[in-house]
Amino acid sequence: MSEQNTIKKLRVLLPHWIEHNNNHIAEFRKWENEARAESGKEISLLLEKAISDMEEAGKSLSEALEKVGGPLESSEGHHHHH
C-alpha cells in the first residue's frame, strides 16, 4: 500500500476509532459509578484508571488524525473501512 493510500485510510479510520474509544469511555464511566455505589473503592479505582488510560489513547489518536491532515471529507472519496 502506498503512503498516499495509507494516509487516506487513516483519515477515514482514525475518526471512527476516536468515536469508538469515546463510546467505551462513556460506558466505563457508567459502570465506574455503579461499581463505586455497590462494589467498593478498589474496583472503582481500577475503572477510573482504565478511563484515564482510554482518554490518553484518545489524545494520541486525535494527534495522529491531526498529523495525517484531519478527517477525510466525503467529497474526497469517503469509504468506510474497518
C-alpha positions in Angstrom: 0.0 0.0 0.0 1.4 3.4 -0.9 2.0 6.1 1.7 -0.8 8.1 0.0 -3.3 5.3 0.4 -2.2 4.6 4.0 -2.8 8.3 4.9 -6.1 8.3 3.1 -7.3 5.2 5.0 -6.1 6.6 8.3 -8.0 9.8 7.7 -11.1 7.6 7.5 -10.2 5.1 10.3 -8.9 7.5 12.9 -12.2 9.4 13.4 -14.0 6.1 13.7 -11.5 4.8 16.3 -11.8 8.1 18.2 -15.6 7.8 18.3 -15.4 4.2 19.3 -12.9 5.0 22.1 -15.2 7.8 23.4 -18.1 5.4 23.4 -16.1 3.0 25.6 -15.1 5.8 27.9 -18.8 6.7 28.4 -19.7 3.1 29.1 -16.8 2.7 31.5 -17.9 5.8 33.4 -21.4 4.4 33.8 -20.0 1.2 35.2 -17.5 3.0 37.4 -20.3 4.9 39.0 -22.2 1.6 39.6 -19.1 -0.1 41.0 -18.4 2.8 43.4 -22.0 2.7 44.7 -22.2 -1.1 45.0 -18.8 -2.9 44.8 -16.5 -0.7 46.7 -13.5 1.5 46.1 -11.0 -0.9 44.6 -13.0 -1.8 41.5 -14.0 1.8 41.1 -10.3 2.9 41.2 -9.3 0.4 38.6 -12.1 1.5 36.3 -11.1 5.1 36.8 -7.6 4.2 35.7 -8.9 2.4 32.6 -10.9 5.6 31.8 -7.8 7.7 32.2 -5.8 5.4 30.0 -8.5 5.4 27.3 -8.5 9.3 27.5 -4.8 9.3 26.9 -5.2 6.9 24.0 -7.9 9.2 22.6 -5.4 12.2 22.8 -2.9 10.1 20.8 -5.5 9.1 18.2 -6.5 12.8 17.8 -2.9 13.9 17.4 -2.4 11.2 14.8 -5.5 12.4 13.0 -4.1 16.0 13.0 -0.8 14.8 11.6 -2.5 13.0 8.7 -4.5 16.1 7.7 -7.7 15.7 9.6 -10.8 13.6 8.7 -11.3 12.7 5.0 -14.2 14.8 3.7 -16.9 12.8 1.9 -16.1 14.9 -1.2 -12.6 13.3 -1.1 -14.0 9.8 -1.6 -15.1 8.7 1.9 -15.3 4.9 2.1 -15.9 3.2 5.5 -13.3 0.6 6.2 -12.7 -1.5 9.4 
